[in-house]
Amino acid sequence: MNKSEKIFYSTLADLFEKDEYFDGTEYYAFIKNHPKGEVLDLGFGLGFSTVYYAKKGFKVTAVDKDPFYEKDLLRRIKKMSLCDEKNIQFINEDILNLNLEGEKYSVIILENILHFLKPKECKKVFKFIEKVIENNGLCFIKAHHISHPDNKNINDESYFKQFFSEDSLLKYIDEAKFEILSSSIIKRVMPEKQFLKWKKAYSKFNIEQTREKFGKKVSSIELIIQKREKPNVEGMPKNEISISIKKNSS
């Protein structure tokens, strides 16, 4: 990741944190009444789920192949007193090469990762999850839905490798081993006050220059900021699918 990208993602993460855009509602619903245990956050990125579970007292193993994300999350934790960093263990590794032999986790987070992977790689990730999740453990999965605006002309060179319907995502899950707890397609909306803050912050980035540096990485933000004159407008495409599953007892 180059310097410009680091500045971009740091600014974006700060904006998310200050506005509490991720309030943890879906995470809370997912773990409600679930006993505290070890959490594995695969591809933690900006770290919102990592912080949420660490704040709730879970011990979190946060995995990402780019060491920038660990450094930037620790910066935000210290700057904003987000959680106790002692509750987080960081691993800088590609999740496709991850070896956690002998470890078991009560909760596994697989959020906004699968659309970067090819089908064979997705299969490998789910086989890995089967090995490291505890009996009765929970797994929260979120990925880009087929109606996402970037679902066009996908090939091996595309930034996003695939998009998912409920059926296409469920085909990776062995229903003999997992119970499907919930499935939903998410439509993001944003309060007007927050929308105006985002628009002001985003205007600092020249869109053409940003596109040259980040390619499709900025398109979802463009969709929020540029394609809408007002927040919460109807007709905003549903762009994420969320599924939660539970490992059956042996």
Buried (B, 14 or more C-beta within 10 A) or exposed (E): EEEBBBEBBBBBBBBBBEBEBBEBEBBEEBBEEBEEBBBBBBBBBBBBBBBBBBBBEBBBBBBBBBEBBBEBBBEBBEEEEBBEBEBBEBBEEEBEEBEBEEEBBBBBBBBBBBBBBEEEBBEBBBEBBBEBBBEBBBBBBBBBBBBBBBBEEBEEEBEBBBBBEBEBBBBBBEEEBBEEEEBBBEEBEBEEEBBEBBBEBBEEBEBEEBBEBBEBBBBBBBBBBBEBEEBEEEEBBBBBBBBBBBBEEE
